């Protein structure tokens, strides 16, 4: 029995384990963002070439570096602003 892609259900022998990534583009009033789903899925070549994803590391570490957190960026910006406004 051939395996099927967990995204499109196409039968394929060369499936790769990936994490799906949802991308929200930046617009005039909202920052762009991306969210990596924690569950790994088997995807075919076609789906990997069309949809955002991250390959799962064969050692089991799918995300060696955590994605930047929007709140952490805001805190860093606020700290930088506070440093710039301090007058001697």
C-alpha positions as CSV (number, residue, x, y, z in Angstrom):
1,X,0.0,0.0,0.0
2,X,1.4,3.4,-1.0
3,X,1.5,6.2,1.5
4,X,-0.5,9.4,0.9
5,X,0.4,13.1,1.4
6,X,-1.3,14.3,4.6
7,X,-2.0,17.7,2.9
8,X,-3.5,16.8,-0.4
9,X,-4.1,13.0,-0.1
10,X,-2.0,12.3,-3.2
11,X,-0.4,8.8,-3.3
12,X,3.4,9.3,-3.4
13,X,6.5,7.2,-2.5
14,X,8.7,10.2,-1.7
15,X,7.0,11.9,1.3
16,X,8.9,14.2,3.7
17,X,8.1,15.0,7.3
18,X,7.4,18.7,7.7
19,X,5.7,21.2,10.1
20,X,3.0,23.3,8.4
21,X,3.5,27.1,8.7
22,X,0.6,29.6,8.6
23,X,1.7,33.0,7.2
24,X,-0.2,36.2,7.7
25,X,1.2,39.0,5.4
26,X,1.9,42.4,6.8
27,X,-0.7,45.1,6.0
28,X,-1.0,48.8,6.8
29,X,-2.4,48.2,10.2
30,X,-1.1,44.9,11.3
31,X,2.4,43.3,11.5
32,X,3.0,40.2,9.5
33,X,3.4,36.9,11.4
34,X,4.0,33.2,10.9
35,X,2.9,30.3,13.1
36,X,4.6,26.8,12.9
37,X,2.2,24.0,13.8
38,X,3.7,21.6,16.3
39,X,2.4,18.4,14.7
40,X,4.6,16.9,11.9
41,X,2.9,15.8,8.6
42,X,4.1,13.8,5.6
43,X,4.0,16.0,2.5
44,X,4.6,15.3,-1.2
45,X,6.9,17.3,-3.4
46,X,4.0,19.3,-4.9
47,X,2.7,20.5,-1.6
48,X,6.3,21.3,-0.3
49,X,6.8,23.5,-3.4
50,X,3.5,25.3,-3.0
51,X,2.9,25.8,0.7
52,X,4.9,27.3,3.5
53,X,6.5,24.7,5.8
54,X,9.6,23.8,7.8
55,X,11.3,20.4,7.3
56,X,11.5,18.3,10.4
57,X,15.1,17.8,11.6
58,X,16.0,14.1,11.4
59,X,17.3,14.3,15.0
60,X,13.8,15.3,16.1
61,X,14.5,19.0,16.7
62,X,12.0,20.6,14.3
63,X,12.7,24.1,15.5
64,X,16.3,24.6,16.7
65,X,15.8,28.4,17.1
66,X,12.4,29.6,18.4
67,X,10.5,32.0,16.1
68,X,10.7,35.6,17.3
69,X,7.9,36.6,19.6
70,X,5.9,39.8,18.8
71,X,5.6,40.7,22.5
72,X,9.4,40.2,23.0
73,X,10.1,42.5,20.1
74,X,7.7,45.1,21.5
75,X,9.4,44.9,24.9
76,X,12.9,45.2,23.3
77,X,11.7,48.3,21.4
78,X,10.3,49.9,24.5
79,X,13.6,49.3,26.4
80,X,15.6,50.8,23.5
81,X,13.3,53.8,23.5
82,X,13.7,54.2,27.3
83,X,17.5,54.2,26.9
84,X,17.4,56.8,24.1
85,X,15.2,59.2,26.1
86,X,17.4,59.2,29.3
87,X,19.2,62.6,29.4
88,X,22.5,63.0,31.2
